[in-house]
Amino acid sequence: MRFVFTPPADHAAGLLTLPWSEPLAQWQDERLVEIRQRGISRHVVRFVYDDGTLYALKELSERLARREYRLLRALAELNVPAVEVVGVAVDLGEARPRDSDADAILVTRFLSYATTYRAVFSNPRGLQPTDGLLDALVELLVRLHLSGFFWGDCSLSNTLFRHDAGTLEAYLVDAETSELHPSLTDGQRGYDVDLATERVFGELLDLQAGELLPEDVDPMEIADELRSRYENLWNELTREETFAADERFRVDERLQRLNALGFDVEEIQLVATPGGYRLRLDPHVVEPGHHRHRLLRLTGLDAQEGQARRMLNDIARFREALEREQKRPLSESVVASRWRQEVFEPTVAAVPAELQSRLPAAEVFHQVLEHRWFLSEREGKDVGIDEAVRSYVEGELPQLAPERVLLETDQADELDD
């Protein structure tokens, strides 16, 4: 038996002692456990609890196992929600003839606090199951397609869901039929959506037969809704739009909408046209804490995640304007340094000493950007940073209560003693 696994190797030692040479359905080991909430699979799937970790083991052909292992590792590198692959076991012994449909076992880490679509309908937790499941599945499918990933078997059964503050987040579970490309054509995306619509329709009919689907829910209408929701989200993320030279605040509006959808943009392209500027964006998903770490690396500024995301958006906007002005590309580090000196520092320095306790510097800058967008929206044209700073410092900041705790001199002396 050979076990190919992902680093680190701390999970391999215990798993190596499992009875790999026997068919998975016949395994007898004290570490085998039953899972109450589990999806439907065409393969034999069993669960092992070893050294504090729960694993899912799926028996399938070596060709499919190696393929899925590779694809799940790729999804992890792309930061797309999917189960975490641990390893793949091959050459399992003479009892398993090679080239059979069950001569390998794929091992993944069980997704904790995850639930199936059937369990969501059985226990909706206050959300509308069909809306929550569709939105989560569509967002996952769009994220995959943006990454050049063709699923090939998108369905509710091949997805696990986690509750997240009143919504659901979807995780890909099965990648047997998937393909990874540099990018997908419209035809590939359309075919993947066709497959998803067909499978979801069948799964909803199954729920209806089991009396788990509300009477007012039509499986066909819900399945068709999947396509329209997919197209709406895809268009919002990828469409190009044109605006006048004095309407660059529209860039901020678009970035905020993408951020609210859970997507981020590292590069902005503005192409001059006779009718104005055409905006092109390349949306992608990033891991938690990414913006804070990236801002610190680029500028030396420490901020909260949301503040950092907004500042990075402003740096991207600043870079686009500089490159257009100088008619040449500029490095990210050079642009970030100039942005701090020419935009961030003057903005923070404009706050009078008596108001500096109101908000931390990073939040002041974020609020100024929000104020600039508000003024631009109200006036229907781009408002510069200088005017936004002046308006915010004079009209908005004085109304806020101080966030920093200030001690009287005698209190500070007592603490020093």
Secondary structure as UniProt FT lines:
FT   STRAND          2..5
FT   HELIX           9..11
FT   HELIX           12..15
FT   TURN            16..17
FT   TURN            20..21
FT   HELIX           24..26
FT   TURN            30..31
FT   STRAND          32..33
FT   STRAND          45..50
FT   TURN            51..52
FT   STRAND          53..60
FT   HELIX           62..77
FT   TURN            78..79
FT   STRAND          84..90
FT   TURN            94..95
FT   TURN            98..99
FT   TURN            101..102
FT   STRAND          104..109
FT   TURN            112..113
FT   HELIX           117..122
FT   TURN            125..126
FT   HELIX           129..146
FT   TURN            147..148
FT   STRAND          149..150
FT   TURN            157..158
FT   STRAND          159..164
FT   TURN            165..166
FT   STRAND          167..172
FT   TURN            176..177
FT   STRAND          179..180
FT   HELIX           186..209
FT   TURN            210..211
FT   TURN            215..216
FT   HELIX           219..238
FT   STRAND          241..243
FT   TURN            245..246
FT   HELIX           249..260
FT   TURN            261..262
FT   STRAND          264..273
FT   TURN            274..275
FT   STRAND          276..284
FT   TURN            288..289
FT   HELIX           290..299
FT   HELIX           305..326
FT   HELIX           332..339
FT   HELIX           340..344
FT   HELIX           345..349
FT   HELIX           353..355
FT   TURN            356..357
FT   HELIX           361..379
FT   HELIX           385..395
FT   HELIX           397..399
FT   HELIX           409..416
//
